[in-house]
């Protein structure tokens, strides 16, 4: 079973995918292809946003846990 990639690597892969989608949109020959690329771009951008928001949530949880431990130590003392 493979390990998960770090979020920075996933975002880099998704950025590369956006570049490819931009190229696909340029060479798209009809409206259907252009609309399909726009849908894929929206999905990729949403995934990048979700990964960044998840990282923010992890940081917030870490800070909250530190505060809980501080309060717990103050109550014990």
N, C-alpha and C positions, 0 to 999 in steps of 0.2 A: 504494500500500500504506500502510495507516495505521500510525502509531507506536503503541507500547504505552502504555497509560495508566500513570501512576505508581501505586505500590501504595496510596498514601493514597486516591486517587480510586477505585480498584477496591474497597477496603474500604468506602468511603462508599456506593458503588453497592450492594454486598452488604448493608450495614446497611439501606438503603432497601428492598431486597428482603425482608429479614426483617420489616420493618414491614408490608409488604403481605401477607406470609404470615400474620402475626398477625391481620390483619383478615380474611383468608380463613378462618382457623380459627374465628373468632367467628361468621361467617355460614354456616359449613358446616352443611348440613342432614342429613347422614347420616354413618355411621361411615367409609365409604369415603373421603369427601371429607376428613374429619379426619385419617385415616391418611395420605392423600396429602400433605397439608400438612405433617405431621410428618416424612415422608420428605424433602420438599423443604427443610424447615428444617434437618434434619441435614446435607444436602448443602451448603447455603449456609454453615452454621457451620463445617463441615469445610474449605470453601474459604477462609474467613477465617483459620482456624487455619493452613492451609498457607501462605498469603501471609505471615503474621506470622513463621512459622518460617523461611521462605525469607529474609526480611529479616535475621533473626538469623544465619543461615548466611553471608550476604554480609558482615555485619559481622565475623564470626569469621574469615572468609577474609582480609579486609582486614588485620585485626590480625596474623594469622599471616604474611602477606606482609611486613608491616613488620618483624616479628621476624626473618624470613629475611634481609631486606636489612641489618638491623643486624648480624647474625652474619656475613654476607658482607663487610661493610665492616670489621669487626673482624679477620677472617681476612686480608684484603688488607693491613691496616696492621700 
